[in-house]
Amino acid sequence: MIRFMLHTPVNVRGWMSDYIKASLRKLEEETGEKIQLFTPHDPEYDSDCTEEWLAPSIEKGIMPDVIVTHATEFASLEKEERIRILSKLAGEYADINPLRKELNKLTDPLGIFYPISVTPLTMIYNAENVKEDELKHSWEDLLNDKYKVIFPDRDKPLSRAVGAYLKVNFPEQFANFEKRVTYSGKPPNMLKAVASSEYDMAMTLLSFAGVEQQGRVKINKPKEGYIPLPQVIVWKQGTNKSLMSFADILTDMQMQTYLSNQDSWVVKEDVPLHGTTQDMKQLTDWQGWDFYLDAVADFDKYTV
């Protein structure tokens, strides 16, 4: 039996899950294997202690054969362990299906990760509490002491991605930020927390940030670009090459078009990108998978 883990952003979770389920029979015919679909919320993988599921699954001996998840999940593993337990099928797939030029820097030289999309993360603010001319339109705005800030739970992938960015780029202000920020709730709840004036600012998915709130909540578009949260597909070491067909489903026209319509940046060349060069600046300035994951790992370990 093939274990297939699907861990996606909440805004696309239902549709992607249904699409994958509808494709399972085809995948089983192509691979000659029975496939069981899992999510991190299934009893075998769920943990009351943390949102992270990969490292515990390795300890239990139930690591999935094929994984679609947020790249931040792999920060729980050292580079040497990633190389040891993950196949290089992603590199072979990238040779056949190169990433579009705008996302090409995400091509993994180790051949471990193959991105299927990137979720952009942004800031929102209460337009009644925060005057736009006071903003720097920078991620540094979150560090301003005068604003009450909320993030989703600290172990959520988007909080780990943004927290890592802030720690790397604003090291002198980060300790104070960690004392001030409230980590609580899920990404969809951020909009409500800011709209109600309970908080002045928050961070969330770009797709949630644009939901109409009668003008009470606005997007603070950062000059540094949106922070990227890549979704990747990986294969366990020793996995048969026939399982590369999973990536075909995730990068087909229907899937990629859907993700693009949800404000994700997709890898397929002939699907429109809903983002400007400025929006994607952090992909242009991408410093590599090791840098990205090491920054997340440092954030995870940080305590005030």
PAZAPA-4460 file (N, C-alpha, C; in steps of 0.05 Angstrom, whole numbers, plus 32768, in hexadecimal, padded with zeros to 4 digits):
% residues 304
    n_x    n_y    n_z   ca_x   ca_y   ca_z    c_x    c_y    c_z   seq   type   mol
   8011   7FE8   8000   8000   8000   8000   8011   8019   8000     1      M     A
   800A   802D   7FF0   8018   8046   7FEF   800A   805A   8002     2      I     A
   8019   8066   8013   800F   807B   8025   8013   8096   8017     3      R     A
   7FFE   80A5   8013   7FFF   80BF   8006   7FF5   80D4   8019     4      F     A
   8007   80E6   8021   8000   80FC   8034   7FFA   8115   8025     5      M     A
   7FE2   8121   802B   7FDA   813A   801E   7FD6   814F   8034     6      L     A
   7FE8   8163   8035   7FE7   8178   8049   7FE8   8193   803B     7      H     A
   7FD2   81A0   8038   7FD0   81B8   8027   7FC7   81D0   8036     8      T     A
   7FCA   81E8   802B   7FBE   8200   8037   7FA0   81FD   803A     9      P     A
   7F95   8208   8050   7F79   8204   8056   7F66   820E   8041    10      V     A
   7F6F   8223   8032   7F5D   822F   801E   7F59   821D   8006    11      N     A
   7F6A   8209   8001   7F68   81F8   7FEA   7F64   81DB   7FF2    12      V     A
   7F62   81D6   800C   7F63   81BA   8016   7F4C   81A9   800C    13      R     A
   7F34   81B3   800D   7F1C   81A2   8005   7F1D   819B   7FE8    14      G     A
   7F22   81AF   7FD7   7F22   81AA   7FBA   7F38   8197   7FB2    15      W     A
   7F50   819C   7FBD   7F67   818B   7FB6   7F63   816E   7FBF    16      M     A
   7F58   816B   7FD7   7F52   8150   7FE1   7F3F   8141   7FCF    17      S     A
   7F29   814F   7FC8   7F15   8142   7FB6   7F21   813B   7F9B    18      D     A
   7F32   814C   7F91   7F3E   8147   7F76   7F51   812F   7F77    19      Y     A
   7F61   812E   7F8D   7F73   8117   7F90   7F64   80FD   7F94    20      I     A
   7F4F   80FE   7FA4   7F3F   80E6   7FA8   7F33   80DC   7F8E    21      K     A
   7F2A   80EE   7F7D   7F1F   80E6   7F63   7F34   80DB   7F51    22      A     A
   7F4D   80E0   7F57   7F63   80D7   7F45   7F71   80BE   7F50    23      S     A
   7F69   80B4   7F67   7F76   809D   7F73   7F75   8084   7F62    24      L     A
   7F5E   807E   7F57   7F5C   8066   7F47   7F6F   8066   7F2F    25      R     A
   7F71   807D   7F22   7F84   8080   7F0C   7FA1   807C   7F16    26      K     A
   7FA7   8088   7F2D   7FC2   8085   7F38   7FC8   8068   7F3F    27      L     A
   7FB4   805A   7F4A   7FB8   803E   7F51   7FBC   802D   7F38    28      E     A
   7FAE   8033   7F22   7FB2   8024   7F09   7FCE   802A   7EFE    29      E     A
   7FD8   8042   7F00   7FF2   8049   7EF5   8009   803E   7F06    30      E     A
   8005   803C   7F20   801A   8033   7F31   8018   8015   7F38    31      T     A
   8001   8009   7F34   7FFD   7FED   7F3B   7FFC   7FE9   7F59    32      G     A
   7FF7   7FFE   7F69   7FF7   7FFC   7F86   7FDD   8008   7F91    33      E     A
   7FD5   7FFD   7FA8   7FBE   8009   7FB7   7FC8   8022   7FC5    34      K     A
   7FB9   8038   7FC3   7FC1   8051   7FCF   7FAE   805A   7FE5    35      I     A
   7FB9   8062   7FFB   7FA8   806C   8011   7FB0   8089   8016    36      Q     A
   7F9B   809B   8016   7FA0   80B7   8019   7F9D   80BF   8036    37      L     A
   7FB1   80CE   8040   7FB1   80D7   805C   7FB3   80F6   805D    38      F     A
   7FAB   8101   8074   7FB0   811D   807A   7FBD   811D   8096    39      T     A
   7FCA   8133   809E   7FD6   8134   80B9   7FC1   8132   80D0    40      P     A
   7FA7   8134   80C9   7F93   8133   80DD   7F87   8117   80E1    41      H     A
   7F91   8104   80D1   7F89   80E8   80D5   7F96   80DE   80EF    42      D     A
   7F88   80CB   80FD   7F92   80C2   8117   7FAF   80B9   8118    43      P     A
   7FB8   80AB   8102   7FD3   80A1   8102   7FE8   80B7   8103    44      E     A
   7FE1   80CE   80F8   7FF4   80E4   80F5   7FEF   80FC   8107    45      Y     A
   7FD7   80FD   8113   7FCF   8114   8122   7FDE   8115   813D    46      D     A
   7FE5   812D   8146   7FF2   8130   8160   7FE5   8148   816E    47      S     A
   7FE0   8144   8188   7FD4   8159   8198   7FE9   816F   819F    48      D     A
   8002   8167   819C   8018   8179   81A5   8021   818D   8191    49      C     A
   801F   8186   8177   802A   8197   8163   801C   8193   8148    50      T     A
   801D   81A8   8137   8013   81A6   811C   8025   8195   810A    51      E     A
   803E   8192   8112   8052   8184   8102   804C   8166   8104    52      E     A
   804E   8158   80EE   8047   813C   80ED   805D   812A   80E1    53      W     A
   8070   8136   80D2   8083   8125   80C3   8097   8116   80D5    54      L     A
   80A4   8125   80E7   80B8   8118   80F8   80AB   8102   8109    55      A     A
   8093   8107   8116   8086   80F1   8125   8080   80D9   8113    56      P     A
   8078   80DD   80FA   8072   80C7   80E8   808A   80B6   80E2    57      S     A
   80A1   80C3   80E1   80BA   80B4   80DC   80C1   80A3   80F4    58      I     A
   80BD   80AE   810C   80C2   80A0   8125   80B0   8088   8128    59      E     A
   8097   808A   811F   8083   8075   8121   8086   8060   810A    60      K     A
   8097   8066   80F6   809A   8054   80DF   8083   8055   80CC    61      G     A
   8075   806B   80CB   805E   806E   80B8   8062   8086   80A6    62      I     A
   807B   808D   80A0   807F   80A3   808D   8072   809D   8073    63      M     A
   8063   80B0   8067   8055   80AA   804E   8069   80A7   8037    64      P     A
   8061   8098   8022   8072   8093   800B   8072   80AC   7FF9    65      D     A
   805C   80B9   7FF7   805A   80D2   7FE7   804D   80E7   7FF9    66      V     A
   805A   80FF   7FF8   8051   8114   800A   804D   812E   7FFB    67      I     A
   8036   813A   7FFE   8031   8156   7FF5   802C   8166   800E    68      V     A
   803D   817A   8013   803B   8189   802C   8049   81A4   8029    69      T     A
   8047   81B4   803E   8055   81CE   803F   8073   81C8   8043    70      H     A
   8084   81D8   8035   80A0   81D3   8037   80AA   81D6   8054    71      A     A
   809D   81E7   8064   80A6   81EB   8080   80A7   81D1   8090    72      T     A
   8097   81BD   8088   8096   81A4   8097   80B1   8197   8098    73      E     A
   80C2   819C   8084   80DC   818E   8082   80F1   819C   8093    74      F     A
   80EB   81B3   809F   80FD   81C0   80B1   8102   81B0   80CB    75      A     A
   80F0   819D   80D0   80F3   818C   80E8   8109   8177   80E4    76      S     A
   8113   8174   80CB   8128   8161   80C5   8142   816F   80BE    77      L     A
   8159   8164   80C7   8173   816F   80BF   8177   8168   80A1    78      E     A
   8188   8178   8094   818D   8174   8078   8196   8158   8072    79      K     A
   81A8   814D   8082   81B2   8132   807E   819B   811D   807F    80      E     A
   8188   8122   8091   8172   810F   8093   815F   8112   807B    81      E     A
   815B   812A   8072   814B   812E   805A   8157   811E   8042    82      R     A
   8171   8120   803F   817E   8113   8029   817C   80F4   802D    83      I     A
   817D   80EB   8046   817D   80CE   804B   8161   80C2   8046    84      R     A
   814C   80D0   804E   8132   80C3   804E   8121   80CA   8036    85      I     A
   8129   80DF   8027   8118   80E8   8010   8125   80E1   7FF6    86      L     A
   8115   80D9   7FE3   811E   80D1   7FC8   8126   80E9   7FB8    87      S     A
   8134   80E5   7FA2   813B   80FA   7F8F   8129   80F9   7F76    88      K     A
   8112   80EC   7F79   80FF   80EC   7F63   80F6   8108   7F5B    89      L     A
   80F5   811A   7F6F   80ED   8135   7F69   8100   8142   7F54    90      A     A
   811A   813C   7F57   812D   8147   7F43   8129   813B   7F28    91      G     A
   8123   8121   7F27   811D   8115   7F0D   8104   8121   7F00    92      E     A
   80F0   8125   7F11   80D7   8131   7F07   80DC   814D   7EFD    93      Y     A
   80ED   815C   7F0B   80F3   8178   7F03   8102   8179   7EE8    94      A     A
   8112   8164   7EE3   8120   8163   7EC9   810D   8161   7EB2    95      D     A
   80F7   8152   7EB7   80E3   814D   7EA2   80CF   8164   7EA2    96      I     A
   80C9   816F   7EB9   80B5   8184   7EBC   80C1   819C   7ECB    97      N     A
   80D1   81AC   7EBE   80DE   81C2   7ECC   80C9   81D7   7ED6    98      P     A
   80D0   81E4   7EEC   80BE   81F9   7EF6   80BE   8211   7EE4    99      L     A
   80A8   821F   7EE3   80A6   8238   7ED3   80BC   824B   7EDC   100      R     A
   80C3   825D   7ECA   80DB   826E   7ECF   80D8   827F   7EE8   101      K     A
   80BF   8288   7EEE   80BB   829A   7F05   80C1   828B   7F20   102      E     A
   80BE   8270   7F1F   80C2   8260   7F37   80DB   824F   7F35   103      L     A
   80EB   8253   7F21   8101   8241   7F1B   8116   823F   7F31   104      N     A
   8119   8254   7F41   812C   8254   7F56   8125   823F   7F6C   105      K     A
   810C   8236   7F6C   8103   8222   7F7F   810C   8205   7F76   106      L     A
   8117   8203   7F5F   8121   81E8   7F56   8136   81DF   7F6B   107      T     A
   8132   81C7   7F76   8143   81BD   7F8B   815C   81AF   7F80   108      D     A
   8174   81BA   7F85   818C   81AD   7F7A   8191   8191   7F85   109      P     A
   8185   818B   7F9C   8188   8170   7FA7   8173   815D   7F9C   110      L     A
   815F   8167   7F8E   814B   8156   7F81   8138   814A   7F95   111      G     A
   8134   8156   7FAC   8122   814B   7FC1   8106   8158   7FBF   112      I     A
   8105   8172   7FBB   80EB   8180   7FBB   80E3   8187   7F9F   113      F     A
   80C9   8183   7F99   80BE   818D   7F80   80A6   819E   7F88   114      Y     A
   80A7   81B9   7F85   8091   81CA   7F8C   8079   81C6   7F79   115      P     A
   8061   81C6   7F84   8049   81C6   7F73   803C   81E1   7F73   116      I     A
   8041   81F1   7F87   8036   820C   7F88   8044   821B   7F9F   117      S     A
   803F   8235   7FA0   8049   8245   7FB7   8032   8256   7FC1   118      V     A
   802D   8255   7FDB   8018   8265   7FE8   8025   827F   7FF2   119      T     A
   801C   8296   7FE7   8027   82B0   7FF1   801A   82B8   800B   120      P     A
   802A   82C2   801D   8021   82CB   8038   8024   82EA   803A   121      L     A
   8010   82F6   8046   8011   8313   8048   8007   831D   8063   122      T     A
   8007   8338   8066   7FFD   8344   807F   7FE2   8352   8079   123      M     A
   7FD2   8353   808E   7FB9   8362   808D   7FB8   8374   80A5   124      I     A
   7FA8   838A   80A2   7FA6   839D   80B9   7F8A   83A8   80BB   125      Y     A
   7F83   83B1   80D2   7F69   83BE   80D7   7F6B   83DB   80CE   126      N     A
   7F5C   83E3   80BA   7F5F   83FE   80AE   7F55   8414   80C0   127      A     A
   7F46   840D   80D5   7F3C   8421   80E8   7F51   8426   80FE   128      E     A
   7F61   8411   8105   7F75   8414   811A   7F90   841D   810F   129      N     A
   7F96   8416   80F6   7FB1   841B   80EB   7FAE   842E   80D3   130      V     A
   7FBC   8443   80D4   7FBC   8456   80BE   7FD0   844D   80A9   131      K     A
   7FC8   844D   8090   7FD9   8443   807B   7FF3   8453   8078   132      E     A
   7FF2   846D   807D   800A   847D   807A   801F   8478   8090   133      D     A
   8016   8469   80A5   8029   8461   80BA   8038   8447   80B3   134      E     A
   802F   8439   809F   803B   8420   8098   8054   8424   8086   135      L     A
   8067   8412   808A   807E   8411   8078   8079   83FF   8060   136      K     A
   8062   83F1   8060   805C   83DD   804C   8073   83C9   804A   137      H     A
   807B   83C0   8061   8091   83AD   8065   8089   8399   807A   138      S     A
   8096   8382   8079   8091   836E   808E   809A   8379   80A9   139      W     A
   80AA   838E   80A9   80B2   839A   80C2   809B   83A7   80D1   140      E     A
   8085   83AD   80C3   806E   83B9   80D0   8063   83A7   80E7   141      D     A
   8067   838D   80E4   805E   837A   80F9   806D   837E   8113   142      L     A
   8085   838A   8111   8097   838D   8128   8092   83A8   8137   143      L     A
   8080   83B8   812C   807B   83D2   8139   806B   83CE   8153   144      N     A
   8076   83D8   8169   806B   83D3   8183   804E   83DD   8186   145      D     A
   8047   83F1   8176   802C   83FD   817A   8015   83EC   8170   146      K     A
   801C   83D7   8161   8007   83C6   8155   8005   83AB   8164   147      Y     A
   7FEC   83A4   8168   7FE6   838A   8174   7FE3   8375   815E   148      K     A
   7FF4   8360   815E   7FF7   834E   8148   7FEF   8332   814F   149      V     A
   7FE1   8324   813D   7FDA   8308   8141   7FE3   82F8   8129   150      I     A
   7FEE   82E0   812F   7FF6   82CC   811B   7FE6   82B3   8121   151      F     A
   7FE3   82A1   810D   7FD8   8286   8113   7FEA   8278   8127   152      P     A
   7FE1   8261   8132   7FF1   8252   8144   800E   8250   813B   153      D     A
   8021   8250   814D   803D   8252   8146   8047   823A   8136   154      R     A
   803B   8223   8139   8044   820C   8129   8036   8209   810E   155      D     A
   8025   821C   8107   8019   821C   80ED   802E   8222   80D8   156      K     A
   802D   8216   80C0   8041   821A   80AC   8045   8238   80A5   157      P     A
   8030   8247   80A3   8034   8263   809B   8041   8274   80B1   158      L     A
   803B   826E   80CA   8049   827C   80E0   8066   8274   80E1   159      S     A
   806D   825C   80DB   8089   8253   80DA   8098   8261   80C3   160      R     A
   808B   8264   80AC   8098   8271   8095   809C   828E   809B   161      A     A
   8088   829C   80A5   808B   82B9   80AA   809C   82BE   80C2   162      V     A
   8099   82AE   80D7   80AA   82B1   80EE   80C8   82AE   80E7   163      G     A
   80CE   829B   80D6   80E9   8296   80CD   80F4   82AF   80BE   164      A     A
   80E3   82BA   80AD   80EB   82D1   809D   80F1   82E9   80B0   165      Y     A
   80E0   82EE   80C3   80E4   8304   80D5   80FD   8300   80E6   166      L     A
   8102   82E8   80EF   8119   82E3   8100   8133   82E8   80F0   167      K     A
   8133   82E0   80D7   814B   82E3   80C6   8150   8300   80BF   168      V     A
   813B   830E   80B8   813D   8329   80AD   813C   8340   80C1   169      N     A
   8131   833A   80D9   812F   834F   80ED   8137   8343   8108   170      F     A
   8150   8339   810A   8159   832B   8122   8158   833B   813B   171      P     A
   815E   8355   8139   815F   8366   8151   8144   836C   815D   172      E     A
   8130   836B   814C   8114   8371   8155   8104   8358   815A   173      Q     A
   810F   8341   8153   80FF   8329   8154   80F7   8320   8170   174      F     A
   8109   8323   8183   8103   831A   819E   80EB   8329   81A9   175      A     A
   80EA   8343   81A5   80D4   8354   81AE   80BA   834C   81A0   176      N     A
   80BC   8346   8186   80A5   833D   8177   8099   8324   8183   177      F     A
   80AA   8311   818A   80A1   82F7   8195   8093   82FB   81B0   178      E     A
   809B   830F   81BE   808D   8315   81D8   8072   8322   81D3   179      K     A
   806F   8331   81BD   8056   8340   81B8   8041   8330   81A9   180      R     A
   804A   8320   8196   8037   8314   8183   8026   82FF   8191   181      V     A
   800D   82FC   8189   7FFB   82E7   8192   7FFA   82D1   817C   182      T     A
   8002   82B9   8184   7FFF   82A2   8172   7FE6   8293   817A   183      Y     A
   7FD1   8294   8169   7FB8   8287   8171   7FA6   8284   8159   184      S     A
   7F9B   826B   8156   7F87   8267   8142   7F91   825E   8127   185      G     A
   7F7F   825D   8114   7F84   8253   80F9   7F85   826B   80E6   186      K     A
   7F91   8267   80CE   7F93   827D   80BB   7F79   828B   80B4   187      P     A
   7F62   827D   80B1   7F49   828B   80AB   7F40   829E   80C1   188      P     A
   7F49   8298   80DA   7F40   82A8   80F1   7F4E   82C4   80F3   189      N     A
   7F64   82C7   80E4   7F73   82E0   80E6   7F63   82F8   80DD   190      M     A
   7F53   82F4   80C7   7F43   8309   80BC   7F2F   8313   80D1   191      L     A
   7F22   8301   80DE   7F0D   8308   80F2   7F1A   8317   8109   192      K     A
   7F32   830E   8112   7F3F   831A   8129   7F46   8337   8123   193      A     A
   7F4E   833D   810A   7F55   8358   8102   7F3C   8369   80FC   194      V     A
   7F29   835D   80EF   7F10   836C   80E8   7F01   8375   8102   195      A     A
   7F03   8365   8117   7EF5   836B   8130   7F03   8380   8140   196      S     A
   7F1B   8389   8137   7F2C   839C   8145   7F39   8390   815E   197      S     A
   7F37   8376   8162   7F45   836A   8179   7F63   836C   8175   198      E     A
   7F6B   836A   815B   7F87   836D   8154   7F8A   8381   813D   199      Y     A
   7FA1   838E   813D   7FA6   83A2   8128   7FB0   8396   810E   200      D     A
   7FC0   8380   8111   7FCD   8374   80FA   7FCD   8356   80FD   201      M     A
   7FD0   8349   80E6   7FD3   832B   80E6   7FE2   8323   80CD   202      A     A
   7FE8   830A   80CC   7FF5   82FE   80B4   7FE3   82E6   80AC   203      M     A
   7FDF   82E3   8092   7FCF   82CD   8089   7FD5   82C7   806B   204      T     A
   7FC6   82B4   8060   7FC9   82AE   8044   7FBE   82C5   8033   205      L     A
   7FCA   82CB   801D   7FC1   82E0   800B   7FA4   82DB   8003   206      L     A
   7F9D   82C2   7FFF   7F81   82BC   7FF6   7F6C   82C4   800B   207      S     A
   7F73   82C1   8024   7F61   82C9   803A   7F61   82E8   803E   208      F     A
   7F79   82F4   8039   7F7C   8311   803E   7F69   8321   802D   209      A     A
   7F62   8317   8016   7F52   8327   8003   7F34   8324   8007   210      G     A
   7F2B   8315   801B   7F0F   8311   8020   7F03   832C   802A   211      V     A
   7EEC   8333   801E   7EE0   834D   8024   7ED7   8350   8041   212      E     A
   7EDF   8366   804E   7ED7   836C   806A   7ECD   8388   806C   213      Q     A
   7EBE   8391   8059   7EB2   83AC   8059   7EC7   83C2   805D   214      Q     A
   7EDF   83BD   8053   7EF4   83D1   8054   7F03   83D3   806F   215      G     A
   7EFA   83C2   8082   7F07   83C3   809D   7F23   83B8   809C   216      R     A
   7F28   83A4   808B   7F42   8396   808A   7F4E   839B   806E   217      V     A
   7F68   83A2   806F   7F76   83A7   8056   7F90   8396   8056   218      K     A
   7F9A   8391   803E   7FB3   8383   803A   7FCA   8397   803C   219      I     A
   7FDE   8391   804C   7FF6   83A0   804E   800B   8393   803B   220      N     A
   800D   839D   8023   801D   8390   800F   803B   8396   8013   221      K     A
   804B   8382   801A   8067   8388   8022   8079   838D   800A   222      P     A
   808B   83A1   800E   809E   83A7   7FF9   80B2   8391   7FF4   223      K     A
   80B5   8380   8008   80C8   8369   8005   80BB   8352   7FF6   224      E     A
   80A2   8354   7FEF   8093   833F   7FE2   8085   832D   7FF7   225      G     A
   8072   831D   7FED   8064   830A   7FFF   8078   82F4   8007   226      Y     A
   8074   82EA   801F   8085   82D3   8028   807A   82B9   801C   227      I     A
   808C   82AA   800F   8083   8291   8002   8081   827A   8015   228      P     A
   806B   826A   8012   8068   8251   8020   8064   823C   800A   229      L     A
   807A   822F   8002   8078   821B   7FEC   806A   8202   7FF5   230      P     A
   805A   81F7   7FE3   804F   81DC   7FE6   805F   81C9   7FD4   231      Q     A
   8068   81B3   7FDF   807A   81A2   7FD0   8070   8185   7FD0   232      V     A
   8079   8176   7FBC   8075   8159   7FBC   8090   814C   7FBF   233      I     A
   8092   8138   7FD1   80AA   8129   7FD5   80A3   810B   7FD5   234      V     A
   80B8   80FB   7FD1   80B4   80DE   7FD1   80C8   80D2   7FE5   235      W     A
   80BF   80BE   7FF3   80D0   80B0   8006   80E6   80A1   7FF8   236      K     A
   80FD   80A0   8004   8114   8091   7FF9   810C   8074   7FF2   237      Q     A
   8113   806B   7FDB   810C   804F   7FD3   80F2   804D   7FC4   238      G     A
   80E3   8063   7FC1   80C9   8062   7FB4   80CD   805C   7F96   239      T     A
   80BA   804C   7F8C   80BB   8045   7F6F   80B6   805E   7F5E   240      N     A
   80C4   805F   7F47   80C1   8075   7F35   80A5   8079   7F2A   241      K     A
   8095   8063   7F2B   807A   8065   7F21   806A   8079   7F31   242      S     A
   8072   807F   7F4A   8063   8091   7F5B   8068   80AF   7F53   243      L     A
   807A   80B3   7F40   807D   80CF   7F36   8063   80D8   7F29   244      M     A
   8051   80C6   7F22   8038   80CD   7F15   8026   80DE   7F28   245      S     A
   802B   80DD   7F42   801D   80ED   7F55   8021   810B   7F4E   246      F     A
   8039   8112   7F47   803F   812E   7F40   8030   8137   7F27   247      A     A
   802A   8124   7F15   801B   812B   7EFD   7FFF   8136   7F04   248      D     A
   7FF3   8129   7F18   7FD8   8132   7F21   7FD9   814E   7F2D   249      I     A
   7FEE   8153   7F3D   7FF1   816C   7F4B   7FF9   8183   7F39   250      L     A
   8004   817D   7F22   800D   8192   7F0F   7FFD   8192   7EF6   251      T     A
   7FE6   8183   7EF5   7FD6   8184   7EDD   7FC8   819F   7EDB   252      D     A
   7FBD   81A4   7EC3   7FB1   81BF   7EBE   7F9B   81C6   7ED1   253      M     A
   7F89   81B2   7ED7   7F72   81B8   7EE8   7F7B   81BF   7F04   254      Q     A
   7F8D   81B0   7F0F   7F97   81B5   7F2A   7FA6   81D0   7F2C   255      M     A
   7FB8   81D5   7F19   7FC8   81ED   7F19   7FB6   8206   7F15   256      Q     A
   7FA2   8204   7F04   7F90   821A   7EFF   7F80   8221   7F18   257      T     A
   7F77   820C   7F26   7F68   8210   7F3F   7F7A   821E   7F53   258      Y     A
   7F92   8214   7F57   7FA4   8220   7F6B   7FAA   823D   7F64   259      L     A
   7FAE   8243   7F4A   7FB4   825E   7F42   7F9C   8270   7F48   260      S     A
   7F84   8266   7F44   7F6C   8276   7F4A   7F68   827C   7F68   261      N     A
   7F77   826C   7F79   7F76   8271   7F96   7F8E   8281   7F9F   262      Q     A
   7F9B   828F   7F8D   7FB1   82A1   7F93   7FCB   8293   7F98   263      D     A
   7FCD   8279   7F92   7FE7   826B   7F94   7FF7   8271   7F7B   264      S     A
   8011   8270   7F7E   8023   8272   7F66   802A   8256   7F5D   265      W     A
   8023   8250   7F45   8025   8234   7F3C   803D   8230   7F29   266      V     A
   8044   8217   7F26   805D   8210   7F18   8059   820B   7EFA   267      V     A
   8041   8207   7EF2   803C   8201   7ED6   803D   821A   7EC5   268      K     A
   804E   8219   7EB0   8054   8230   7EA0   803C   823D   7E93   269      E     A
   8029   822D   7E8A   8013   8238   7E7A   7FFA   823F   7E8B   270      D     A
   7FFD   8240   7EA6   7FE7   8248   7EB8   7FEE   8264   7EC2   271      V     A
   7FDB   8277   7EC0   7FE1   8293   7EC8   7FEA   8295   7EE5   272      P     A
   7FFD   82A8   7EE9   8007   82AE   7F04   7FF8   82C7   7F0E   273      L     A
   7FEB   82C5   7F25   7FDD   82DC   7F30   7FF0   82EA   7F44   274      H     A
   8004   82F6   7F3A   8018   8304   7F4B   802C   8313   7F3A   275      G     A
   8034   832A   7F44   8048   833A   7F36   8064   8332   7F3D   276      T     A
   8077   833C   7F2F   8093   8337   7F35   8099   8341   7F52   277      T     A
   808D   8357   7F59   8091   8362   7F74   8085   834F   7F89   278      Q     A
   806D   8345   7F84   8061   8332   7F96   8073   831A   7F9B   279      D     A
   8080   8311   7F86   8091   82F8   7F87   80AE   82FE   7F8C   280      M     A
   80B4   8316   7F96   80D0   831E   7F9A   80E0   830A   7FAA   281      K     A
   80D4   82FD   7FBE   80E3   82EB   7FCE   80E9   82D1   7FC0   282      Q     A
   80DB   82CB   7FAA   80E3   82B4   7F99   80FB   82BC   7F88   283      L     A
   80FB   82D5   7F7E   8112   82DF   7F6F   812B   82DE   7F80   284      T     A
   8128   82E5   7F9A   813E   82E7   7FAD   8142   82CD   7FBD   285      D     A
   8136   82B7   7FB4   8137   829D   7FC2   8154   8295   7FC7   286      W     A
   815A   828D   7FE0   8175   8286   7FE7   8179   8268   7FEB   287      Q     A
   8166   8259   7FE2   8169   823C   7FE2   8159   822E   7FF8   288      G     A
   8155   8214   7FF3   8145   8204   8006   8152   8201   8021   289      W     A
   816C   81FE   8022   817A   81FB   803C   8176   8215   804D   290      D     A
   817A   822C   8040   8176   8245   804E   815A   8248   8059   291      F     A
   8146   8242   8048   812A   8244   8050   8123   8232   8067   292      Y     A
   812B   8219   8066   8124   8206   807B   8134   820A   8094   293      L     A
   814E   8212   8091   815D   8218   80A9   8151   8230   80B9   294      D     A
   8147   8244   80AA   813A   825B   80B7   8121   8252   80C6   295      A     A
   8112   8240   80BA   80FA   8236   80C8   8101   8227   80E1   296      V     A
   8116   8216   80DE   811F   8206   80F5   8128   8218   810C   297      A     A
   8137   822E   8105   8140   8240   811A   8128   824E   8128   298      D     A
   8114   8255   8118   80FC   8261   8124   80EE   824D   8136   299      F     A
   80EC   8234   812E   80DF   821F   813E   80EC   821D   8159   300      D     A
   8107   821F   815A   8116   821B   8173   8117   8234   8184   301      K     A
   810E   824A   8179   8112   8264   8187   80FE   8266   819F   302      Y     A
   8109   826E   81B6   80F8   8274   81CD   8100   828F   81D8   303      T     A
   80ED   829E   81E2   80F2   82B8   81ED   8100   82B5   8208   304      V     A
***
